[in-house]
Amino acid sequence: MNSNDKITSVIRRMLDEAGLSYEMENDVQIFSLDWALHSPISNVRLYINATPTGFMLLSVPMIKANVNDHALMLELAALMARINYSMRLFKFSLNFDDGALRCSFDFPVEDGFELQPSHIVKYITFLRSVWQRHAASLLDVMLGGKTAEEAYNGGAN
């Protein structure tokens, strides 16, 4: 069994043990599921991708920024830069073509490391806390008209 297949089986085992409903994306090693949050952004689509060197978590909320509002897009990018500077593992990004917000994490698995479902659960839990911590600030810029600085300094950071 190659490393991709091993990682895929660990991800599948974790999702099955947790009783989570998921889909496989076009029979590739990407799992996707809707994921509820306890934050101002209440739902994201979570993608878990088995890679040849580990796994990647990518989360995308259903809400999108207005790409036609150039000032808004720049403020969101500025806010994400501030947030990303304060974090080590997770990174926010903004798609300037469709307005999608994203938060991602890449976990490399070195040879000899035995990936367990609990490792994946741990980082999914961390990802949830990242959204809970920063959702209000993101929405303050997107919907509340605040600048990146106002939202970052006054928001949950």
Salt bridges, closest charged atoms under 4 A:
GLU17 OE2 - ARG13 NE 3.57
GLU23 OE1 - ARG45 NH2 3.10
ASP34 OD1 - ARG45 NH1 2.95
ASP98 OD2 - LYS64 NZ 3.79
ASP140 OD2 - LYS146 NZ 3.64
